[in-house]
Structure formats: structure tokens, C-alpha cells
Amino acid sequence: MTNDDPKEQLCKASTPEQRQQRPFQVVLVDIKKAAKEKMIHCVKRPLEEKDLEFVALSYRWGELHETLIETQVGYTASITSFALNDFYQLCHMMTLELDMKHIQYVWVDAICVDQQHEGRRKATIYQMSNIYDRATYILAVPDLHVTHLKSVCVKNDETIEGSNQYSNDIYHLIHGNVDALAAVEETFLNHIQVPNDPPALRQLLLRYTDHFSFSFMNCQDHHPFYCPVGALDHICETTQAQHRQHYHHHQQHWKAWLKGTSKNTIEELHHCYEPICPLNMFLGLNPSATKNELGQFDNANWKSKVIQRSTTIRQSMEFLTDLVKDWSSRVWVISEFNIAKKKNNLKYWFTQLALASQDNSTTYDGDDDDVKKVPFTFFKFDFVDDPYFSKLAAMIYANQAKVMRTRSTTTNPVYMRFHYTMTRQLNQQTFLEIILGSKASKNEDRFYSTLPLSEYANKKTEVSHWKISSMVSVKLKLYDIMNNMDKLCLLFWSVQKDAIKHGVLPTFVTSTLSLEFKMERLRHTLSNFGSNFDLDDPSIIILCHDQHTNNNNINNSQENDDDDDENDGGDGQPCYYSLRLKPKEFYVVTRDRTCPDTSNDLFMTSLPLCQRVGIHPASTDTLDIVLISPFSSEESSWNVIHDSRLHGMCCLVLVGSFAQNKWIIPCQDVDHYTHYDDDDLKLYTNEGENHQYIHDFNIY
């Protein structure tokens, strides 16, 4: 994730022989010196040295004040990405980790790239992919910038402290160590003095509340009226035969006080016969009790400690999940973890869990007299096998709305959500989702980092000539280089109901995409469900542009829609990009049955753009509404447009003119058109009895 010009990494890849005349010397940091002496000691080694072993770090940048360190290999490094103490702590963890403790060196770009010397910087940048490929392990640390995270807001600091407090619990939870978790939780129950009698109390707590590992790891739907606090109270009340002191609360005085007519204070109204009254402690009053009585009172509050532990662990797991998503969305990180796929050698760790390792091992109690030791290991991501619960997790955590529902109506298995997010982000995203959903400081970086991982790798040397600047230019170039399947996916993604359409030309690339769109369902439909497009026909979806405009510079034609003179095609008319789309069939909204107000609203909001692209005359009487589904009516049980919606698909709605074959995607919400009955729509095909003379649509 070095902050440099990516062109230097990829655009010169055509002449590697010229750059291999001398063996590349990679700068590495001595792990043990950093861990034990808290000092940065760098060495240089030939990257291709036969027995060279090192760990390459993958992380995201933070925003700390500059720290200067002398590398002892000829330059001074400037670090703003992480705090040195956090790096030292990470090196200490590596000296304890089962698979890494024998490895002597670590590569971290913030230290190992000489940013001051242009020649050495370029040489290292050119070798970045080789460095990650050569590494014994790639270690992802999504929170290496933890010091920065703490400074952002108090809630982050609180959550990170909670991760520290229950680091051992979270460590075993992420690993999925069920037996170890059971032992840790038994130790916790002993520590807070949860009664062992009756035996059913602990069993019910562990299995029938949301506060322990069973609920962290398994999804159980709750009744809508389920109350977690009430369930915990109920377990306590029904399993403990406990003498209870009856309190006299002066009911008449209570009623008067609640009505505001009593002059008595709440302290006077509440007569408590316990040596320590919780209400007095609420008011900050010191109880008149011995130290032993205070200790007994604190231990008696085990219910609140159960809830506090559960809440803390859940918050920490969700925080770690968000950190994984943030880290894995960075364009250059995507390149790094994809290199790890080749060897399946990606491990990951969180700085805030540092306390999970003690004396080279993590301990847990089976019984008081039987202490077992488990070798400490970082978490391993397996690119080969998905978790067994992937399909279930994909349903309950499919989008933010489902995440919120799952949190409120189920046990909310944070273990499932964490590993589903890891798998989804690292191993299940399509090329389009990666290049358009990633975060990049420069939009051209999307191509530099992602093209080499795709079937379009042969285009990587051309990126510097494309003059990419905005997301519009990214999408236009994608329509230019991608295959039919990916082009169609991008088009239907752009008109999906959660996409925000702005009414800006070209309408097929200017919407704000919803990152929760599930593309695999659309791809499956287009390839297996009777697609409405002939994927083998190279002409079904083509990006078009006036010949007078320079095709290489896709930023100059329409990103300044206010100045048509800059986009003049030579005949006084502006030059616009268009997308030529050729479906097998389409529907036209019939004028005689459509609600006049609905159609008129859509026509009126579309008139300015229709006139701008050259539809004359453009009026509510001359325009038409067309609907195009991803799949054909041959595979639909009834209304194909309605079926599209039922299958979670999006339907392309166009407004324009058949006579001039010019169409736009309206910015108005058109989801209601998918509810039309068959009588509201007329089907047209490119052949057969419903044949329509138009074979394709020019979408502007």
C-alpha cells in the first residue's frame, strides 16, 4: 500500500528483462530486534535468495504524526501509517506465533521503501508484486492503525478496550475453538460467582440466552416479543430457590409521588432493609457496609456482568468485521490478498487482541486441576474451502437491512457474520464488484490493481493512455473493454432500484451504484435462466461515440454537460456517448391503460434530457416507455417484468422515441412499473408475430 504512482508498477511490465540485470535487494526489518529491543534494524537481502523467508504485511494507512527512523541501510524512513509501539507489539506476536516464530524478517512498505531516493523507490515499487509473491506468509493486519482509530472517537476507544479485556474469548471465537470457548466461559462463570446449584442454572445460561458462545456462533430465530433481559431474569427466578426479603413501599405514597402531588423524596418513599441499597448507590451515596459486605454485593451482580461481557464481545466482533471490510476494500490491498491465493498463505491478526497471547501460548481451563495449553496462532484464511455456514450467512447478512433484522430478531451470530464478511470480501466478489466497489485515491488505480487479476489483464499496459479521472470515465471504459456478460451486469446494476439516478448524461453510467447489489444472482439469471440477450452475439451491447471525438480521452465528452461547444462533433451538434442494446424482447407501456398521472410525471421529468439528446419533437404525446427484463418471457410463469422483481432482479426502464431511436434512463423512481399486469404492457420481439421494426436501443 505504498503511496506512489501505480503506473510505475504496471505500465512498464513489458520489459522485465532489462530490470533483472542486477539481483533486486529487498529491505527487511528484523522481527526479533523490533520485538525485544523496540528498535528498527533493517537489512538488505537478494529477493531471489534461495532460503530467504519473511512475512509481508498488508494493512491500511492511518493518519498519525510523522515518526522518523534510521533504517541503517542508507535512508531515513518517515512513518505516518501506524504507531511504532503497535508495530513492535505485532513483531512480538510474530515471535510467539506457531508458524512464524522461526522467521527472522518482516517486510512493511512504510519502512522498507526508500521514499526519498527516486531510483530505489521505483525499483521497489516495480517489485511489489514479486515481494508479496515471494513472502513466506502474507499477514493482514486490518487495525495496525489502531492508535489512529482510538483517536477518532470515544466509542472506538471504548470498543478497542473491550477487545483487550476479552481478547482471549474473541481469539477462540474467531478461531472457532468450541472446546476452548466452553472452558473460558466456565472460568468466567466461576470468576463472577454464578451459583453451581442448581446445576440447570449454568446450562440454561449457556444455551438459552444470547450471552454466550452458542448464540455467538449459531443462528436461532426469536419470537417477536422475546426480551433478552427478561429471559435472563426468568432463568434466575425459576432455578434459584432463594429467600427474598419483602419490602414495604407505601403504595399510596408511591401513587401520590408519581402524580407529582407528594412532597416526599424517593429516598423517603423507598424503605430498604438491605445493608447495601442499589438506589443509594445510584445517587452516589456511600453505603454503611464492611469491605466483605461490599465484596459480596459486587459478586451478587453477576447478571449485569454476563450482559456486559456479551455486549462487549458482540461490539468488538462487529467492529473487527467492519475493519475487515474497510481494509479489504482498498484497491492495492485487493492486489495483495489476491497474490496470497496462489499459495493460500494469508494469515490475519488484530492488534487490539494482543493480550490473547501469554508466555508463548494461550491457556484455558478444562477443570481447575487440568490446565491445557494451546499453541498461539494467527488466524488463517482458507481460499479453498468456504465456511460450512456460508449459504445461511449470505441470507441473513445479505445487506444492511438484513443485518439489522438479524441483530434484532435472532441470536445474531457474530461469528458467522465475521467469517461471511471475510469470505465475501476476499473470495467471492466479481471483477465488477471489486473495481467499482473498492476505495481508491485515484480512479485509475482501480484498473492498475484489478486488471492483472482478471481476464482483461492484457489491457494493463494501456491504462496510462485512457486518462481516467472520474467514476464516469471508469464505467465508460469498462463498457469499452468488457465482455457481454460483464457489460450487462453493469447496466442492470446501474438501474437497480437502490441505485441513485441523477438525470445526468450519459444516463447509463452516472447513477450511484448500490454496493449491496448481489451480482451473482443476476449473472446466474443471464447465463442459466433464459437470458433476454444472446451472449454469443458481439453486437448485443456496444459503447458508441461520435467519430469526431477522441476515443482515448473519455473524460472530455460529457463530464462538462454545461458546455456543449466543448463536445461539438463538427456539425454544431454535441457528441454524446450512447449504449446500443439489443434484447430479444421488450415491453411497451400501453397508453390506454396506464395511469395518466404516473406516465405524465415520468415524461415531464424526462423531457429536458430527451430534448438534449435530439428527440424532436419531445412531448408527453410523442414519447414512449419501454421495459427490458434480464430474462425472456419464455422462461417466465407469467408477467416477466413482475417476475424480474420477484427474483430480485432489476428491470431496465427507458423513456424515448421509436421514430428516432433515442432513449434515456429516467432519474425518477420507476419501481411501480414492475407491478403492471399483462394488459398494461405490450410485448415485442425481434422476430415472430410480435415483431417490432427496431432491433436495438440507443441509450444516452
C-alpha positions in Angstrom: 0.0 0.0 0.0 2.9 2.4 -0.7 1.6 5.8 -1.6 3.0 6.1 -5.1 2.2 6.3 -8.8 0.8 2.8 -9.8 1.9 3.4 -13.4 5.4 2.6 -12.3 4.3 -0.8 -11.1 2.4 -2.0 -14.2 2.8 0.0 -17.3 6.5 -1.0 -17.7 5.9 -4.7 -17.2 6.7 -5.3 -20.8 10.5 -5.1 -20.3 11.3 -7.1 -17.1 14.5 -8.5 -18.7 16.0 -5.0 -18.6 15.3 -4.7 -15.0 16.7 -8.0 -13.9 20.3 -7.4 -14.8 21.2 -7.0 -11.2 19.5 -9.0 -8.4 17.0 -6.9 -6.6 17.9 -6.2 -3.0 14.8 -6.1 -0.7 14.9 -4.2 2.5 13.6 -6.2 5.5 13.0 -5.4 9.2 14.5 -7.7 11.9 11.5 -9.1 13.8 13.2 -10.1 17.0 15.1 -6.9 17.4 11.8 -4.9 17.0 10.0 -7.2 19.4 12.7 -7.4 22.2 14.7 -4.2 21.8 12.0 -2.0 20.4 14.2 -0.8 17.6 14.1 -0.9 13.8 17.0 -2.8 12.4 16.9 -3.2 8.6 18.9 -5.5 6.4 19.2 -6.0 2.6 18.8 -9.4 1.0 18.5 -10.6 -2.6 14.8 -11.1 -3.2 15.5 -14.4 -5.0 17.9 -15.7 -2.3 17.1 -19.4 -2.1 16.4 -19.8 1.7 15.1 -16.3 2.3 12.0 -16.3 4.5 10.0 -13.3 5.5 6.5 -12.1 6.4 4.9 -9.3 4.2 2.4 -7.1 5.9 -0.9 -6.0 4.4 -2.7 -3.2 6.1 -4.4 0.2 5.5 -2.9 3.5 6.1 -3.7 5.7 9.2 -3.2 9.4 9.8 -0.7 9.9 12.5 2.0 12.5 13.0 5.3 11.7 11.3 7.8 9.5 13.0 11.3 9.4 11.6 13.5 6.3 12.0 17.0 5.5 10.8 16.9 2.2 8.8 20.7 1.7 8.9 20.6 0.8 5.2 21.2 4.3 3.8 18.0 6.2 4.3 15.6 7.6 6.9 12.0 6.3 6.8 9.0 8.5 7.6 6.1 6.7 9.1 2.6 8.1 9.4 0.6 4.9 8.9 0.9 3.3 12.4 2.4 3.9 15.8 5.8 2.2 16.3 4.7 0.7 19.6 1.9 -1.1 17.7 4.4 -2.4 15.2 6.7 -3.6 18.0 3.8 -5.4 19.6 2.9 -7.1 16.3 6.5 -8.2 15.9 6.3 -9.6 19.5 3.2 -11.6 18.5 5.1 -12.9 15.4 7.8 -14.3 17.7 5.2 -16.3 19.5 3.1 -17.5 16.5 3.4 -21.2 15.8 4.2 -20.8 12.1 6.2 -17.6 12.2 8.3 -17.7 15.3 11.2 -19.1 13.3 11.0 -16.4 10.6 13.5 -13.6 11.1 12.3 -10.8 8.9 9.2 -8.8 8.0 8.5 -6.5 5.0 6.4 -3.4 5.7 6.2 -0.8 2.9 6.2 2.2 5.3 9.7 1.3 6.4 11.1 -0.8 3.6 10.6 1.6 0.7 13.0 4.4 0.3 10.7 7.2 -0.5 13.4 9.8 -0.7 15.5 8.2 -3.5 13.6 8.1 -6.7 15.6 5.3 -8.3 15.4 2.9 -5.3 11.7 3.8 -4.8 10.8 3.0 -8.4 12.8 -0.3 -8.2 11.0 -1.4 -5.1 7.6 -0.4 -6.5 8.2 -2.4 -9.6 9.0 -5.4 -7.4 6.0 -5.1 -5.1 4.0 -8.0 -6.6 7.2 -10.1 -6.5 7.8 -9.2 -2.9 4.3 -10.4 -1.8 4.6 -13.4 -4.1 8.0 -14.3 -2.6 6.8 -13.9 1.1 6.5 -17.0 3.2 3.3 -15.6 4.7 1.2 -12.5 3.9 -0.1 -11.2 7.2 -3.1 -8.9 7.1 -3.5 -6.5 10.0 -6.7 -4.5 9.4 -6.2 -2.5 12.6 -2.5 -1.8 12.5 -3.6 1.9 12.6 -5.3 1.2 15.9 -3.7 4.3 17.6 -5.4 6.4 14.9 -8.7 4.6 15.4 -8.6 5.3 19.1 -8.2 9.0 18.5 -11.1 9.2 16.0 -13.9 8.9 18.6 -14.5 7.8 22.2 -16.7 4.8 21.0 -13.7 3.4 19.1 -11.5 3.7 22.1 -14.2 2.0 24.3 -14.7 -0.8 21.8 -10.9 -1.4 21.5 -10.5 -1.5 25.3 -13.3 -4.1 25.3 -11.4 -6.2 22.8 -8.4 -6.1 25.0 -10.4 -7.1 28.1 -11.9 -10.1 26.4 -9.1 -10.8 23.9 -8.8 -14.4 24.9 -12.6 -15.0 24.4 -12.5 -13.3 21.0 -9.4 -15.1 20.0 -11.0 -18.5 20.5 -14.3 -17.3 19.0 -12.7 -16.2 15.7 -10.7 -19.5 15.6 -14.0 -21.4 16.2 -12.4 -23.3 19.1 -15.6 -24.6 20.7 -14.0 -26.6 23.5 -11.6 -23.8 24.4 -14.5 -21.3 24.5 -16.5 -23.6 26.7 -13.6 -23.7 29.1 -13.1 -19.9 29.0 -16.8 -19.4 29.7 -16.8 -21.8 32.6 -13.9 -19.9 34.1 -15.8 -16.7 33.6 -18.9 -18.0 35.4 -16.7 -19.2 38.3 -15.0 -15.8 38.5 -18.2 -13.8 38.7 -19.6 -16.5 41.2 -22.6 -17.7 39.3 -24.1 -20.4 41.6 -23.4 -24.0 40.7 -26.6 -25.0 42.5 -29.0 -25.8 40.9 -26.9 -27.3 38.0 -29.6 -26.3 35.5 -28.8 -22.6 36.0 -25.5 -22.6 34.2 -26.7 -24.9 31.5 -29.7 -22.6 30.7 -27.5 -19.6 30.8 -25.1 -21.1 28.3 -27.7 -22.5 25.9 -30.8 -20.4 26.2 -29.6 -16.8 26.3 -27.8 -14.6 23.8 -24.9 -14.1 26.1 -22.5 -17.0 25.4 -20.7 -18.8 22.6 -23.6 -20.9 21.4 -25.5 -17.8 20.4 -22.3 -16.1 19.1 -21.9 -19.0 16.7 -25.4 -20.3 15.9 -28.4 -18.5 14.4 -31.7 -19.0 16.3 -34.8 -17.1 15.4 -36.5 -15.4 18.3 -40.2 -14.7 18.9 -41.0 -11.0 18.1 -41.8 -10.5 21.8 -38.6 -12.1 23.1 -36.8 -10.0 25.7 -33.2 -11.0 26.4 -33.2 -9.3 29.8 -36.5 -10.9 30.7 -35.1 -14.3 29.6 -32.1 -13.9 31.9 -34.3 -12.8 34.8 -36.6 -15.8 34.2 -33.8 -18.3 34.3 -32.6 -16.9 37.6 -36.1 -16.8 39.1 -37.1 -20.3 38.1 -33.9 -22.1 39.0 -32.9 -20.5 42.3 -34.9 -21.2 45.5 -33.9 -18.1 47.3 -35.4 -16.4 50.3 -36.5 -12.9 49.3 -37.0 -10.0 51.7 -40.3 -8.3 51.2 -40.2 -4.6 51.0 -42.8 -2.2 52.1 -43.1 0.6 49.5 -46.0 2.6 50.9 -48.3 2.2 47.8 -50.4 5.3 48.5 -47.3 7.5 48.8 -45.9 6.0 45.5 -49.1 6.9 43.7 -49.0 10.4 45.0 -45.3 10.8 44.2 -45.9 9.6 40.6 -48.7 12.1 40.2 -46.4 14.8 41.4 -48.6 15.7 44.4 -46.3 14.3 47.1 -43.6 16.3 48.8 -41.7 13.1 49.8 -38.4 12.3 48.1 -37.8 9.0 46.5 -35.3 8.1 49.3 -38.2 8.6 51.8 -40.6 6.6 49.8 -38.3 3.6 49.3 -37.7 1.8 52.6 -35.0 -0.8 52.1 -33.8 -3.2 54.7 -30.7 -4.4 52.9 -27.3 -3.3 54.2 -26.5 -2.0 50.7 -29.2 -0.4 48.7 -28.7 -0.1 44.9 -30.8 3.1 44.8 -28.5 4.8 47.3 -25.6 3.8 45.1 -27.4 5.2 42.1 -27.5 8.5 44.0 -23.7 8.2 44.7 -24.2 7.7 48.5 -21.6 5.7 50.3 -23.1 2.5 51.8 -22.5 1.8 55.5 -21.1 -1.6 54.9 -18.0 -3.6 55.6 -15.4 -4.4 52.9 -16.6 -8.0 53.0 -20.2 -7.0 52.5 -19.2 -4.8 49.6 -17.4 -7.7 48.0 -20.4 -10.0 48.4 -22.7 -7.3 46.9 -20.4 -7.0 43.9 -20.3 -10.7 43.3 -24.1 -10.9 43.6 -24.3 -8.7 40.5 -23.2 -11.5 38.2 -26.2 -10.9 35.9 -25.0 -7.5 34.9 -21.5 -8.9 34.3 -22.9 -11.5 32.0 -24.7 -8.9 30.0 -21.6 -6.6 30.0 -19.3 -9.3 28.7 -21.8 -10.4 26.0 -22.3 -6.8 24.8 -18.6 -6.1 24.8 -17.7 -9.2 22.8 -20.5 -8.5 20.2 -19.5 -4.9 19.8 -15.8 -5.9 19.3 -16.7 -8.6 16.8 -18.8 -6.2 14.8 -16.0 -3.6 15.0 -13.5 -6.2 13.7 -15.9 -7.1 10.9 -16.1 -3.5 9.8 -12.3 -3.2 9.9 -12.0 -6.2 7.7 -14.4 -4.7 5.2 -12.6 -1.4 5.2 -9.2 -3.0 4.8 -10.2 -5.4 2.1 -11.9 -2.6 0.0 -8.6 -0.7 -0.6 -7.5 -1.2 -4.2 -3.9 -2.1 -3.5 -4.9 -4.4 -0.6 -7.1 -6.3 -3.1 -4.0 -7.0 -5.2 -2.1 -8.1 -2.1 -4.6 -10.7 -0.8 -5.2 -12.0 -4.3 -1.5 -12.8 -4.6 -1.9 -14.9 -1.4 -4.5 -17.0 -3.3 -1.7 -18.7 -5.2 -0.1 -20.2 -2.2 -3.1 -20.0 0.2 -0.7 -18.4 2.7 -2.8 -15.5 4.0 -3.0 -15.1 7.8 -4.6 -12.2 9.6 -4.4 -10.6 13.1 -5.8 -7.7 15.1 -3.5 -5.5 17.1 -6.2 -5.0 19.7 -6.2 -8.7 20.6 -2.5 -8.6 21.7 -3.3 -9.8 25.2 -4.6 -13.1 23.8 -1.1 -14.4 23.8 0.8 -15.1 27.1 4.0 -16.9 27.6 4.1 -18.3 24.0 0.7 -20.0 24.4 -2.9 -19.3 25.2 -4.2 -21.1 28.2 -7.7 -22.3 29.2 -9.1 -24.3 32.0 -10.8 -27.7 31.4 -11.1 -28.2 35.2 -9.4 -26.3 38.0 -6.7 -29.1 38.1 -6.4 -29.6 34.4 -4.9 -26.6 32.6 -4.4 -27.2 28.9 -2.1 -25.1 26.7 -2.8 -24.4 23.1 0.0 -23.1 20.8 -0.7 -19.5 19.8 -1.5 -19.0 16.1 -2.7 -16.1 14.0 -6.0 -16.6 12.1 -5.7 -18.5 8.8 -7.9 -17.6 5.8 -8.6 -20.5 3.5 -9.1 -19.5 -0.1 -10.0 -23.1 -1.0 -12.9 -24.0 1.4 -15.7 -21.7 2.4 -17.2 -22.0 5.9 -20.0 -24.6 6.2 -22.5 -21.8 7.1 -21.8 -19.6 4.1 -25.2 -20.1 2.4 -27.1 -19.3 5.7 -24.9 -16.3 6.4 -25.4 -15.0 2.9 -29.1 -14.9 3.5 -29.2 -13.4 7.0 -26.4 -10.9 6.3 -27.1 -10.1 2.6 -27.4 -6.4 3.1 -27.6 -3.7 5.8 -31.3 -4.1 6.2 -31.0 -7.8 6.8 -28.1 -7.3 9.2 -30.3 -5.0 11.3 -33.1 -7.5 11.2 -30.8 -10.4 12.2 -29.5 -8.3 15.1 -32.9 -7.7 16.5 -34.8 -11.0 15.8 -32.2 -13.7 16.2 -29.2 -14.7 18.3 -27.2 -12.5 15.9 -24.3 -15.0 15.4 -21.4 -12.5 15.2 -19.0 -15.4 14.4 -21.0 -16.2 11.3 -21.1 -12.5 10.1 -17.4 -12.1 10.7 -16.3 -15.1 8.6 -19.0 -14.5 6.0 -17.6 -11.0 5.5 -14.1 -12.3 5.2 -15.1 -14.9 2.6 -17.3 -12.5 0.7 -14.7 -9.7 0.6 -11.7 -11.9 -0.2 -13.0 -14.8 -2.2 -16.5 -14.2 -3.7 -16.5 -10.8 -5.4 -16.7 -10.5 -9.2 -14.4 -8.3 -11.2 -17.0 -5.6 -11.4 -17.7 -5.6 -7.7 -14.0 -5.3 -7.0 -13.2 -2.5 -9.5 -16.3 -0.4 -8.8 -16.8 -1.2 -5.1 -13.2 -0.6 -4.0 -11.8 2.5 -2.4 -9.1 4.4 -4.3 -7.4 7.8 -4.0 -7.1 7.8 -7.8 -9.7 6.3 -10.0 -7.1 5.0 -12.5 -5.7 2.9 -9.6 -8.8 0.7 -9.9 -7.5 -0.5 -13.3 -3.9 -0.8 -12.2 -4.7 -3.0 -9.2 -7.6 -5.0 -10.6 -6.9 -5.7 -14.3 -4.0 -8.1 -13.6 -6.4 -10.3 -11.5 -8.9 -10.5 -14.3 -9.4 -11.8 -17.8 -8.7 -8.3 -19.0 -5.0 -8.4 -17.8 -3.7 -7.8 -21.3 -5.2 -4.2 -21.1 -3.0 -3.2 -18.1 -0.3 -1.6 -20.3 -2.9 0.7 -21.9 -4.2 2.3 -18.7 -1.9 5.3 -18.8 -3.4 6.3 -22.2 -7.0 6.2 -21.1 -6.8 9.4 -19.0 -9.1 8.0 -16.3 -10.2 10.6 -13.7 -13.8 10.1 -12.6 -16.1 7.1 -11.9 -18.0 8.1 -15.1 -14.8 7.6 -17.1 -14.2 4.3 -15.3 -17.6 2.9 -16.3 -17.3 4.1 -19.9 -14.0 2.4 -20.3 -15.5 -0.8 -18.8 -18.2 -0.8 -21.4 -15.4 -0.5 -23.9 -13.3 -3.4 -22.8 -15.5 -5.9 -21.0 -17.3 -9.0 -22.3 -21.1 -9.1 -22.9 -21.9 -10.7 -19.5 -20.0 -8.0 -17.5 -21.4 -5.2 -19.6 -25.0 -6.4 -19.0 -24.3 -6.8 -15.3 -23.0 -3.2 -15.1 -26.1 -1.9 -17.0 -28.6 -3.7 -14.8 -26.6 -2.8 -11.7 -26.9 0.8 -12.7 -30.7 0.7 -12.8 -31.2 -1.5 -9.8 -33.9 0.0 -7.5 -31.3 1.1 -4.8 -29.1 2.8 -7.4 -29.4 6.6 -7.2 -30.0 8.1 -10.6 -29.2 11.7 -11.1 -30.6 12.6 -14.6 -27.1 13.4 -15.9 -25.8 12.3 -19.3 -24.8 9.6 -20.2 -27.6 8.1 -18.1 -26.2 4.6 -18.2 -23.1 5.5 -16.3 -24.0 8.4 -14.0 -26.0 6.6 -11.3 -24.6 6.0 -7.9 -24.3 2.2 -7.5 -25.6 0.3 -4.5 -22.8 -1.7 -3.0 -25.3 -4.2 -1.6 -26.4 -5.4 -5.0 -26.0 -9.2 -5.3 -24.4 -9.7 -8.7 -24.2 -13.4 -8.6 -27.9 -13.7 -8.8 -28.0 -11.6 -11.9 -25.1 -13.5 -13.5 -26.9 -16.7 -12.9 -30.1 -15.4 -14.5 -28.3 -14.1 -17.6 -26.4 -17.4 -18.1 -28.9 -20.0 -16.9 -32.5 -18.7 -16.7 -33.4 -18.0 -20.3 -31.5 -14.8 -20.9 -33.1 -12.0 -22.8 -29.8 -11.5 -24.6 -27.7 -13.6 -26.9 -24.4 -13.6 -25.0 -22.6 -15.0 -28.0 -23.6 -12.1 -30.2 -20.8 -9.4 -30.0 -23.3 -6.7 -31.0 -25.9 -7.1 -28.2 -24.3 -4.2 -26.1 -21.9 -1.8 -27.7 -20.5 1.6 -26.5 -20.8 4.1 -29.3 -19.4 7.6 -29.7 -19.2 10.2 -32.4 -16.1 9.7 -34.6 -15.1 13.4 -34.3 -14.3 12.9 -30.6 -11.1 11.4 -29.3 -12.0 7.9 -28.1 -9.0 7.7 -25.8 -10.0 10.6 -23.6 -13.3 9.6 -22.2 -13.4 12.5 -19.8 -13.8 15.3 -22.3 -17.1 14.4 -23.9 -19.8 14.6 -21.2 -18.3 15.4 -17.9 -19.0 19.1 -18.6 -22.6 19.0 -19.8 -22.9 22.7 -19.3 -20.6 23.5 -22.3 -21.9 21.9 -25.5 -19.2 23.7 -27.5 -16.5 21.6 -26.0 -18.3 18.5 -27.2 -19.1 19.6 -30.7 -19.0 16.8 -33.2 -18.2 19.2 -36.1 -21.8 19.8 -37.3 -22.9 22.0 -34.5 -24.4 19.1 -32.5 -22.9 17.9 -29.2 -21.3 14.5 -29.2 -22.7 12.0 -26.7 -21.8 8.5 -25.7 -24.5 6.0 -26.2 -25.0 2.4 -25.4 -26.5 0.2 -28.2 -28.6 -2.5 -26.6 -30.2 -5.4 -28.5 -32.6 -7.6 -26.4 -34.5 -10.5 -27.7 -37.8 -8.9 -26.5 -39.1 -5.8 -24.7 -42.3 -4.4 -23.4 -44.0 -1.1 -24.2 -46.3 0.5 -21.6 -49.7 0.9 -23.2 -51.1 4.4 -23.1 -54.8 3.5 -22.9 -54.4 1.6 -19.5 -51.5 3.4 -17.8 -52.3 5.8 -15.1 -52.1 9.2 -16.8 -50.6 11.0 -13.8 -47.9 8.3 -13.4 -46.8 8.5 -17.1 -47.1 12.2 -17.3 -44.8 12.7 -14.3 -42.2 10.3 -15.9 -42.5 12.1 -19.2 -42.2 15.6 -17.8 -39.1 14.7 -15.7 -37.5 13.1 -18.8 -38.3 15.9 -21.3 -35.2 18.0 -20.8 -32.8 15.1 -21.3 -34.8 13.7 -24.3 -34.7 17.1 -26.0 -31.0 17.4 -25.2 -30.1 14.2 -27.0 -32.0 15.3 -30.0 -35.5 13.9 -29.7 -37.7 16.4 -31.6 -40.5 16.9 -31.0 -40.3 15.6 -27.5 -43.6 15.7 -25.6 -45.9 13.6 -23.5 -47.7 12.6 -26.7 -44.6 11.5 -28.7 -42.5 9.7 -26.0 -42.8 6.0 -25.1 -41.9 4.0 -22.0 -40.1 0.7 -22.7 -39.3 -2.1 -20.1 -36.5 -4.6 -20.7 -36.1 -7.6 -18.4 -32.8 -9.6 -17.9 -34.7 -12.8 -18.9 -37.2 -13.6 -21.6 -40.9 -14.4 -21.3 -40.3 -18.0 -22.5 -38.9 -18.8 -19.1 -41.4 -16.8 -17.1 -44.5 -18.3 -15.5 -46.5 -15.1 -16.1 -45.6 -11.4 -16.2 -41.8 -11.3 -16.9 -41.5 -7.8 -15.5 -43.1 -8.8 -12.3 -41.0 -12.0 -12.2 -37.9 -9.9 -12.5 -38.8 -8.1 -9.3 -39.7 -11.4 -7.6 -36.3 -12.8 -8.5 -34.6 -9.8 -7.0 -33.6 -8.6 -10.5 -33.8 -5.1 -11.8 -35.8 -4.1 -14.9 -34.4 -1.5 -17.3 -36.9 1.3 -17.9 -36.3 3.6 -20.9 -38.1 6.8 -22.0 -37.6 7.9 -25.6 -38.7 7.8 -29.2 -39.1 4.8 -31.5 -39.1 7.1 -34.5 -35.6 8.5 -33.7 -34.4 5.5 -31.7 -33.0 7.6 -28.9 -33.6 6.7 -25.2 -32.6 7.7 -21.8 -32.8 6.1 -18.4 -35.1 8.3 -16.3 -34.0 9.6 -12.9 -37.5 9.2 -11.4 -38.3 6.2 -9.3 -39.8 3.7 -11.7 -40.2 0.7 -9.4 -44.0 0.9 -9.7 -43.8 -0.1 -13.4 -42.8 -3.6 -12.3 -46.2 -4.1 -10.8 -48.1 -3.8 -14.1 -50.4 -6.6 -15.2 -50.1 -8.2 -18.7 -52.8 -5.8 -20.0 -50.7 -2.8 -19.1 -47.8 -4.0 -21.2 -47.4 -5.0 -24.8 -44.7 -7.5 -25.7 -42.5 -7.0 -28.8 -39.8 -9.3 -30.1 -37.2 -9.1 -32.8 -38.9 -11.9 -34.7 -42.3 -13.7 -34.8 -45.9 -12.4 -34.6 -45.0 -9.6 -32.2 -42.1 -8.4 -34.3 -41.2 -4.8 -34.0 -39.0 -3.0 -36.6 -36.5 -1.8 -34.0 -33.6 -4.2 -33.4 -31.7 -2.3 -30.8 -32.0 0.7 -28.5 -29.6 3.7 -28.5 -29.4 4.6 -24.8 -27.9 8.0 -24.0 
